Amino acid sequence: MAAPDRYDAITVGETMALFVSHGDPDRFLAAPAGAESNVAMNMARLGCRTRWISRLGDDPLGRLLEDRIAAAGVEVDVVRDASHPTGVMTKHITAGTPIVGYYRSQSAARELSPEDLGRLRPTRWIHVTGITPALSASARELVDAVVERRTPVRARVSFDVNLRPSLWPDTATASDVIGDLARK
């Protein structure tokens, strides 16, 4: 178990408001959707001390995500951005293949940058994924700084490839960036 003044894990990355419909497009369930916050929430449920760092819109969806993630036992550290909204994901589940839509091109999480690493605290692990570097150049710099251990906190790093081809301009770019991060 970690010392009381140290986290077991800090995760850094995007979480969107997910709206799921199960066959009825008039009815949706709202939930957080983000690999990094999922890791933090599930580790908290296992009794670990976790913290999630991100950026959310200064909007009702951002408050919903913050409340839901905190309710899972995660210390939430977000910057509220009045100029950029919280990203949204929709998932329509029917008998066939689910239909997924992303609405994140202007999201607050795209503004993540190495500057956000100043919000790290002593921890055993820092967890990032391959989704974050696909969001923007500054978010890519943030993940690069984490995997190269250029952070104000010394910790082990876990990197989940979590390849999402639709986020990248092409497969060659995705392969180059994700491959480089994974090797580090």
C-alpha positions as CSV (number, residue, x, y, z in Angstrom):
1,M,0.0,0.0,0.0
2,A,1.2,3.5,-0.8
3,A,2.3,6.0,1.9
4,P,-0.6,8.3,2.9
5,D,1.0,11.2,1.1
6,R,1.5,9.3,-2.2
7,Y,-0.9,8.0,-4.8
8,D,-0.9,4.5,-6.2
9,A,-1.6,5.8,-9.6
10,I,-2.2,9.1,-11.4
11,T,-3.8,9.0,-14.8
12,V,-3.7,11.8,-17.4
13,G,-5.9,12.1,-20.4
14,E,-9.3,12.7,-22.0
15,T,-12.7,11.6,-20.8
16,M,-15.8,12.3,-22.8
17,A,-19.5,12.3,-21.9
18,L,-20.8,9.0,-23.3
19,F,-24.5,8.8,-24.3
20,V,-25.5,5.2,-24.9
21,S,-28.8,4.1,-26.4
22,H,-29.9,0.4,-26.4
23,G,-32.1,0.3,-29.5
24,D,-34.2,3.3,-28.6
25,P,-32.7,6.6,-30.1
26,D,-35.0,8.6,-27.8
27,R,-33.4,7.2,-24.6
28,F,-29.8,7.6,-23.6
29,L,-27.8,6.7,-20.5
30,A,-25.0,9.2,-19.7
31,A,-21.6,7.9,-18.4
32,P,-17.9,8.9,-18.4
33,A,-15.9,7.4,-21.3
34,G,-12.2,7.6,-21.1
35,A,-9.5,5.0,-20.8
36,E,-7.5,7.0,-18.3
37,S,-10.4,7.7,-16.0
38,N,-11.6,4.1,-16.3
39,V,-8.2,2.9,-15.0
40,A,-8.4,5.4,-12.1
41,M,-12.0,4.5,-11.2
42,N,-11.3,0.7,-11.3
43,M,-8.1,1.0,-9.3
44,A,-10.0,3.1,-6.7
45,R,-12.7,0.4,-6.5
46,L,-9.9,-2.0,-5.7
47,G,-8.8,0.2,-2.8
48,C,-6.0,2.1,-4.5
49,R,-5.5,5.8,-4.0
50,T,-5.9,7.4,-7.5
51,R,-6.0,10.8,-9.1
52,W,-7.1,11.7,-12.6
53,I,-5.8,14.8,-14.4
54,S,-7.5,16.3,-17.4
55,R,-9.3,19.3,-18.9
56,L,-13.1,19.6,-19.2
57,G,-15.4,22.2,-20.6
58,D,-16.9,24.6,-18.0
59,D,-20.3,23.1,-18.8
60,P,-22.9,20.7,-17.4
61,L,-21.3,17.7,-19.0
62,G,-18.0,18.5,-17.5
63,R,-19.6,18.7,-14.1
64,L,-21.3,15.4,-14.7
65,L,-18.0,13.7,-15.5
66,E,-16.2,15.3,-12.6
67,D,-19.0,14.1,-10.2
68,R,-19.2,10.6,-11.6
69,I,-15.5,10.0,-11.5
70,A,-15.1,11.5,-8.0
71,A,-18.0,9.3,-6.8
72,A,-15.9,6.3,-7.8
73,G,-13.3,7.3,-5.3
74,V,-10.9,9.1,-7.6
75,E,-9.4,12.5,-6.7
76,V,-10.3,14.6,-9.7
77,D,-8.0,17.4,-10.9
78,V,-9.4,19.2,-13.9
79,V,-8.9,22.5,-15.5
80,R,-12.3,24.0,-16.4
81,D,-12.2,25.6,-19.9
82,A,-14.9,28.1,-20.7
83,S,-13.6,28.3,-24.3
84,H,-13.8,24.6,-25.2
85,P,-16.6,22.2,-24.5
86,T,-16.4,18.7,-22.9
87,G,-16.1,16.1,-25.6
88,V,-19.1,13.8,-26.4
89,M,-19.3,10.2,-27.6
90,T,-22.5,8.5,-28.7
91,K,-23.1,4.8,-28.9
92,H,-26.2,3.2,-30.4
93,I,-26.4,-0.5,-29.5
94,T,-28.8,-2.6,-31.6
95,A,-28.7,-6.2,-32.8
96,G,-26.0,-5.4,-35.2
97,T,-22.7,-3.6,-34.9
98,P,-22.8,-0.6,-32.5
99,I,-22.8,2.8,-34.2
100,V,-20.3,5.1,-32.5
101,G,-19.9,8.9,-33.0
102,Y,-17.3,11.2,-31.6
103,Y,-17.8,14.9,-31.1
104,R,-14.4,16.1,-29.7
105,S,-12.8,18.2,-32.4
106,Q,-13.0,21.4,-30.2
107,S,-12.9,19.6,-26.8
108,A,-11.2,21.0,-23.8
109,A,-9.0,17.8,-23.5
110,R,-7.4,18.8,-26.8
111,E,-5.8,21.6,-24.8
112,L,-3.8,19.2,-22.6
113,S,-0.1,20.1,-22.6
114,P,3.1,19.5,-20.7
115,E,2.0,22.4,-18.5
116,D,-0.6,20.0,-17.0
117,L,2.2,17.9,-15.6
118,G,2.7,20.5,-12.9
119,R,-0.4,19.1,-11.3
120,L,1.3,15.7,-10.7
121,R,1.8,14.6,-7.1
122,P,4.0,11.9,-5.6
123,T,2.8,8.6,-7.0
124,R,3.9,5.0,-7.7
125,W,2.6,5.0,-11.3
126,I,1.7,7.5,-14.0
127,H,-0.7,6.1,-16.6
128,V,-1.2,7.5,-20.1
129,T,-2.6,6.0,-23.4
130,G,-2.2,6.3,-27.1
131,I,-5.4,8.2,-27.4
132,T,-4.1,11.5,-25.8
133,P,-1.2,12.1,-28.3
134,A,-3.8,11.8,-31.2
135,L,-5.8,14.8,-29.8
136,S,-3.3,17.6,-30.5
137,A,0.4,18.4,-30.8
138,S,0.4,19.8,-27.2
139,A,-1.3,16.6,-25.9
140,R,1.3,14.5,-27.8
141,E,4.1,16.6,-26.1
142,L,2.5,15.8,-22.7
143,V,2.5,12.0,-23.3
144,D,6.0,12.2,-24.7
145,A,7.2,14.0,-21.5
146,V,5.6,11.3,-19.3
147,V,7.0,8.3,-21.2
148,E,10.5,10.0,-21.3
149,R,10.1,10.6,-17.6
150,R,10.5,14.4,-17.9
151,T,8.0,15.1,-15.2
152,P,8.3,16.8,-11.8
153,V,7.5,13.4,-10.2
154,R,9.6,10.3,-10.3
155,A,7.3,7.3,-10.9
156,R,6.9,4.2,-13.0
157,V,5.1,4.8,-16.2
158,S,2.4,2.6,-17.8
159,F,1.5,3.3,-21.5
160,D,-1.6,1.6,-23.0
161,V,-1.3,1.7,-26.8
162,N,-5.2,1.9,-27.1
163,L,-4.9,2.5,-30.9
164,R,-7.9,4.5,-32.3
165,P,-7.1,4.7,-36.1
166,S,-10.0,7.2,-36.6
167,L,-8.1,9.8,-34.5
168,W,-5.1,9.9,-36.6
169,P,-4.6,11.5,-40.1
170,D,-3.3,8.2,-41.5
171,T,-1.9,4.8,-40.4
172,A,1.7,5.8,-41.0
173,T,1.5,8.7,-38.5
174,A,-0.3,6.6,-35.9
175,S,2.3,3.8,-36.3
176,D,5.2,6.2,-36.0
177,V,3.9,8.0,-32.9
178,I,2.5,5.1,-31.1
179,G,5.5,2.9,-31.9
180,D,7.9,5.5,-30.7
181,L,6.0,6.0,-27.4
182,A,5.7,2.2,-26.8
183,R,9.5,1.8,-27.4
184,K,10.2,4.5,-24.8
